[in-house]
Amino acid sequence: MINREIIRIKIVQLTYAYYQNGNKNIDSAEKELFFSLSKAYDLYNYLLALIVAVTKEAGRRLEVAQARAKREGTKEPSQKFVYNRFALQLSEIKALNDFMSTQKMTWEDSAMFLGQLFEQIESSDIYQEYMNSEEDSYEADRELWRKLYRTFIQDNQDLDSLLEDQSLYWNDDKEIVDTFVLKTIKRFNEQNGAKEELLPEWDSEEEKEFARKLFRSAILNADEYQHYMSEASRNWDFSRLAYMDVILMQIAIAEMMTLPNIPISVTINEYVDIAKLYSTYKSGGYINGMLDSIARNLIRTGRLMKHIDPIKNQKYGKEKTVSARAPHKQGKPTKTRPRIKKEEPTGETISDVTDIQEIKKEIEELKNNK
């Protein structure tokens, strides 16, 4: 389940924290990295367990409604939602039950949230259409929960706050983990019953090695990589560069230099996207240009054995190398994932002297000179 998008974000966070902490022990930092990654998998299990918890909450309310209907001699309410076959199958998965049995927090501890969430679901058109439909199949039951998850769980500020209170690690994980929960719902098969398997924490040892190698390289070769940045920013004071931008480019260069199978364009695209989320207003565009310039210089001097495809500039008849997607027109984030709140790096520079307006002016002058 843990993919390279999660790994890159965690490495950015942990590398930043590594330099902020007084105890710079890389072995301890690496353990913290893998612990942080494991928490993403914990969140995956918690969110699946939320489906089971909502179904149980509906069951408790159904029992009350049935008792009232018997007393009053009225028609008993439908049991269709409570006996949703997908939710019942999920509740029987041994791996999920084993995980929840080891956790201090259970969804039953958040009874008010569960009640409110079920009430939102119960009053929705999705729920009413399902309850009134004559279709009675496992596929319809599974599709119901796919729709409910996307509508009421995937973008739920109350849930985000609740999860953040439980773990600071989950502040940035949920958006990515949501995609894996939806993938899991889609791939469930009724025939597998309780033997249906959840996604594994790691797809392969290769992903673990990717995380370990990238993190260590970014820190152990920091001086070398920052020298490459200095070479690419000769027209202005490198020490004025936003501190998070340095971290992002340091890790991106590590990925270029130590992971030969990843194309340069992929690396640049990934860190430009992360910059739009975690750094300054125009960092995405600036990092895009800097990394492209650094990569071309390293290739030209024989220090990087990779290739960037040149693209013809039709206006001037010259070749221009473009390795990443064009930066966002106004430098704004293209995703909605919230920034980390644990340690906001946005305004810090290497010299700890911040003058954002002057930095922006110098960036624009550097671009104009190019």
Beta strands, then each sheet from edge to edge (+ up, - down):
strand 1: 310-313
strand 2: 318-321
sheet 1: 1+ 2-
end
